[in-house]
Amino acid sequence: MHANKYRREVKQATNQIVMNCADIDIITASYAPEGDEEVHATGFNYQNEDEKVTLSFPSTLQKGTGTLKIDFVGELNDKMKGFYRSKYTTPTGDTRYAAVTQFEATDARRAFPCWDEPAIKATFDISLVVPKDRVALSNMNVIDRKPYPDDENLVEVKFARTPIMSTYLVAFVVGEYDFVETRSLDGVLVRVYTPVGKAEQGKFALEVAAKTLPFYKDYFNVPYPLPKIDLIAIADFAAGAMENWGLVTYRETALLIDPKNSCSSSRQWVALVVGHELAHQWFGNLVTMEWWTHLWLNEGFASWIEYLCVDHCFPEYDIWTQFVSADYTRAQELDALDNSHPIEVSVGHPAEVDEIFDAISYSKGASVIRMLHDYIGDEDFRKGMNLYLTKFQQKNAATEDLWESLEKASGKPIAAVMNTWTKQMGFPLIYVEAEQQEEDKVLKLVQKKFCASGPYTGEDFPMWMVPISICTSDDPTCAKMQILMDKAELTLVLKDIKPDQWVKLNLGTVGFYRTQYSPDMLESLIPAIKDLSLPPVDRLGLQNDLFSLARAGIISTVEVLKVMEAFVNEPNYTVWSDLSCNLGILSTLLSHTDFYEEIQVFVKDVFSPIGERLGWDPKPGEGHLDALLRGLVLGKLGKAGHKATLEEARRRFKDHVEGKHILSADLRSPVYVTILKHGDSTTLDTMLKLHKQADMQEEKNRIERVLGAISQPELIQKVLTFALSEEVRPQDTVSVIGGVAGGSKQGRKAAWKFVRDNWEELYNRYQGGFLISRLIKLTVDGFANDKMAAEVKAFFESHPAPSAERTVQQCCENILLNAAWLKRDAENIHQYFLQRKAPPAMV
C-alpha cells in the first residue's frame, strides 16, 4: 500500500481530475484546498487503453492550490518496466529479489498515479519503507532514516527534495549491494553500486564517471546540479542503461569490469555507456524534450557526446574512427530503406514511443550532430550549448530551440540546414566527376536521395543542405575546399591540382551522405588505400560507400570485392571491423547459393596475412586496438575454417577447460566461436558447463552470443531451448536466438520456426519493449527470397506486435532487397571467385 500527496493548482473549477495510471488500484483519494476541508473522491473510472484514471468528486473543486492525496496498491511486476522485481543470486547461492524501477518512456504510471508526460515537471519528496538490512536508493541523498513504527524489521528512509524534473527520470532501488566511492574534482560524491562481493568490479566505471563529470561541467560551462550521483548494476534490465537523475541504472555488463576477466571491448562499452548516461544529466534531465517527438535530441546528442568524452578519457581508443563503423554506417543502412522515418517523428500512443528508440534516433541523430559540430566549429558549438542549457534549465525544449541557440552562437543558418536532416527521412548520394582543365580540376556534383533499392526514381526531389569538404593527395588530412551544397547540382573549380593527384570528398567521413565517384576518380583512389596515404576513417568510408552502392545495384559487387583485396596492408582495427561486417553480410547472402564455400576461401585469403602478422599472443607495447583487432581477425579466420587457426583454437580451448592455461578475456570469443562452429555435442556440452560455472555476467553473455555457431540440427534445437531456460536472463534470450539465426543457414530457419512456435511466451515476456523489435530483426533479416518476405508479413498480420510494426516492415523490405541482390549478382560473384583461383593462362 502506498500513499501519494500532490500539491496541485486547480486552474478552473471542475469536479474531475484525470491522471495517468496503469496496473494500479486506488483505494481512496481526496482533495484538500489550501486551508479548507478535504473532499473525498466518490468514483474512480479507469481508461485502461489510455492508461488513465478519472477521479470524480461529489462537489466542484474551486480554483486555487490544494493537496491531492491518494492511497493505492500497485504490483511489483516481472516485466522489466515500471516498479519491478529483479532476480539475483547471493554469494551463497540463494535466489533473492531486488525492487527496481524503469520509467522511461511511459511507465512511472505503473509505480504511482501521476501526470506522466515529460513537460509536466514537479519536485519529488520520496520516502521508502524497506527491510532494515537492505540498501534503499533514490534520485537524491538520504536525509533521514528511522525505525518504522508498525514493524521493527522495517525502516523508513527519507530522501531530499529533487529539483524540478520529469516523471520518467524518477527512480528507486531496494536490494543488497556493495559500493565503491570517490569525489569528483568538482566535489560531487560518486558511487558505483555492485552485487555483494563484487565492489572491485565497480572501480573502472567509478574512474570514468569521476573524470567525466568535470569534463561535462567544463564543456557545457554548467555545474552538475545534484549533490551526488549513483551508478548501479541491476541484474534484470531491458535496456543498456537508464539516466535517472542522480541514480543511473545499468545492466551488469554495461557497468562491471573485472581486471582479469573483462575483455577490451567490454571496457570500451562501459566507458561509452557511462559517458552517454552522464551526458543526459545535463542534456535530457536538466533540460528535457518538450514531447517524445524530440526524443532524438536527448539520444542523438548523448550518443554523440559519449564519444567526445571517451576520446577525452582514453585517447588510445581511436574512438571517433569507431563511431563511423558503429553509428554512422549503421544509421545509413537503415535510413536508405523506404520504411525508414525522419529523425523527428510525431508520436501519439505510448506504444509508438517505444518504437522510436531505434538507430535513427540514436545513430543518425548522433551522426548529424557530429556533422553539425564540424560545420559550426567546437568553440561556437560550446557557446551555443551553454546558451541552450542556461536558457531552458529545469524546463522543456524542442529541436528548434537548440537550433536557435546554435544559430545565435555561430551566425550560420543552422535551422535551415538541419531541418533538411531531421524533418525528412533519408540522405543524399552525391555523384561526382572531375575534368582536368590545365592546372585546375573542375568538379561536377549532383545530389539525389540514396535508396537501398537502386537509383532514386521518386516524383518529388528531396534536397539536403550538405556541408561538403574536399581534400586532395597534397594533404589528405586537410580540407582544400569547404562549401555548403544547397542545390541539386554544383560545379566547383579546384585550383592548382595536377592530373595525377587524386581528389576525395567527405574528409573524415563526417558528412551524412554517400559518394559515388566517376570510374577514373575511383581508380586513382585505390593506390591511396594500399599505401595507407588516405587516413583510416576515409579508407573505411570509401569501402563502405562502395559496398552499399553494390548492395543497391548501382555498381557490381565484383567491383567491391576487388577493392576489398586492396586492403592487404591495412593495420587499423576499425577499418577491418567494417570490412568484416560487410563480408559477413555478403557471406549470409551467399549462404543461399551452392558456392558458399567460395566466399569462405575469399575471407581466408583476405584475413590470413593480417592474422599471420598479429599471431595469437600480445606483443610488448601493444594496446587496446591491437587486442580488438586480434580477436576480430582470429574469430573471422576460425569461423571460415582456416586450418591453422582452428587447430590452435582447439589446443588452447582444451588447456582452458582443463585449467592448465586460462584463455585471456580478449581471446575467449574468437576461440569459443571457432570450436563451436566446427564442434559436436561434446563441445556444446562443455560450453554450457562453462556458462553454468561463470560468475560474471559478461562471461555468460560472451558464451550466449556464440552458441548459435553450432551447426548440427539437433544441437541447434538444444541451443534454442536453452535460450528460454532459467539459465539465461530474460534480457539475454534475444541474443541467443539471434546468434542461432546468424550462425548458419539451418540456424536461420530453425530460429524463425522457434520464434513462431514460442511467440506467445516471447511476446508476453517483452511486451512492447524494444527487445521484441530486436528479436524480430535478428531472426528474419538474413532471409533472401520473396516467399519468406510474404511469410514474415503474414505471420505478423495474424500476431500483431504494435511497437515492432516498423521493424517488421523494414525486415520484409530487407528480405526483398536481399533476394534482388542475389538474383542480380550471384553469378558474377561466382565467376569472380572461380577466376581468382584459376591458374594464369599460358602465353
PyMOL commands that set and color helices and strands:
alter all, ss='L'
color gray80, all
select helices_A, chain A and resi 108-110+167-169+199-220+252-254+264-280+292-313+315-317+319-335+350-355+359-376+378-392+399-410+414-422+507-509+519-530+536-551+557-567+573-590+596-614+624-639+643-657+665-677+681-693+697-709+713-723+730-743+745-757+759-766+770-780+786-798+802-837
alter helices_A, ss='H'
color red, helices_A
select strands_A, chain A and resi 2-10+14-20+24-33+39-40+43-47+52-61+64-74+82-89+95-102+127-131+135-138+142-147+154-159+172-175+178-183+189-194+228-234+241-242+247-251+288-289+396-397+428-437+440-449+466-472+481-485+489-494+503-505+514-517
alter strands_A, ss='S'
color yellow, strands_A
deselect
rebuild
show_as cartoon
